[in-house]
Amino acid sequence: MRRRVTAYDKPGGLDASRMIASNGYALILTNTKSAILVRLSDGAGWSIDAEPKTTFTKAMWADDQDVWLATGVQPYLPRSEQVWEDGIVRFSRASLGSPNVAPR
């Protein structure tokens, strides 16, 4: 049965094509500088910000222990919108603390 879990604002214009769902969580890129992790059982979530001069390019994995996101850097040309993937960042779930995104 379908049911709404949560809602989020799309300030960067990204949509669910930048989302993965696994292990009871959805990991959603809300723009190139931030993501949210949503617990599917109750809709509570955590915001995750990219480090300075780094972007998130792809949601990769989420479980009770870790969150993994592909990262990228802006090219050296100042007006280019293209992002080059350059690595992966892993966040410990414990480091995210208590949920800071309320269910909607």
Secondary structure as UniProt FT lines:
FT   TURN            11..12
FT   HELIX           16..18
FT   STRAND          19..22
FT   TURN            23..24
FT   STRAND          25..31
FT   TURN            32..33
FT   STRAND          34..39
FT   TURN            40..42
FT   STRAND          45..49
FT   TURN            52..53
FT   STRAND          55..62
FT   STRAND          66..73
FT   TURN            78..79
FT   STRAND          84..92
FT   HELIX           93..96
//
